[in-house]
């Protein structure tokens, strides 16, 4: 598990790179945070609901998405999960250059400037984790319009192809 403190040295929010065991030990808090973040969301793909981020994250925690999944968590007061980017691959085949990562979020109610700073830190750790694994590109769906707008700030480009209209890419 890696930690990164706030840039100003305070310990209010810690960013942690966690493995499946850590996620399992904190599952109730992770589930609560995901449900809080996505409960009122509008989704980009037909049929998606707040259950999709939960099911995808749990599949990653349970090893169903392949080996080496890590999860960036933002831990706030009393170590509560206040954000994260889940299911970040850290294992790849020799010839793999691209990967997909799971849902990124911050729980509602956080002040806008603090929210943006927190997302910056979460994204930075997620991108670095994928780079360290040797990936050169992220190719992903954006789950929500808000997520697509937010992630375009980090260099994601909408590049739909036939059969995948919600396809976004980012060069690491």
C-alpha positions, 0 to 999 in steps of 0.5 A: 500500500502506498500513501500520498499526503495532501500537497500542503502536508496536512493529513486530512485526505490520504491517497492510498494504492490498495490491493484486493485484501485491503478493499475486502477489509473495507468493502462496506465503506467502499460500497457506501461511497460508491452508492453515494457517488453514483446514486443520482447519476445519469449514465452514458450507456443504456441500461447502466445504473448505480449497480454497475460501478459496484459490480465492476469494482467487486469483480476487480476485487474478487480477481475476476478482471485478471491479476494485479488489480489495484485501487486508488482510494482517497481516505478522509476523516476517520479513514472514510472512503471519500473517492477513488479510482478502482480496478487499475491494472498493474499486470500486463502481457508482454505485448499489451500497450493499452488498458482500461481502468474502472470507475473514478469518483468523489463522494458528493458534498465536497467543496468544488476546489477541494474536489478538483484537487482530490481528483487531480491526486487520484488521477495522478496516482492512477496514471502513474500506476498504469505507466509503471506497469508498462501501459502506454494508453488507456482505452475506456468508456466514460460511465457518466457525462460528468465523468467524461467532462472531468476526464477530458481535462486529463487528456482523454479524447472521445474516439468512437468506433463502430460498435463503441460510441462511448470510447475514450482514449488517453496516451500515458 
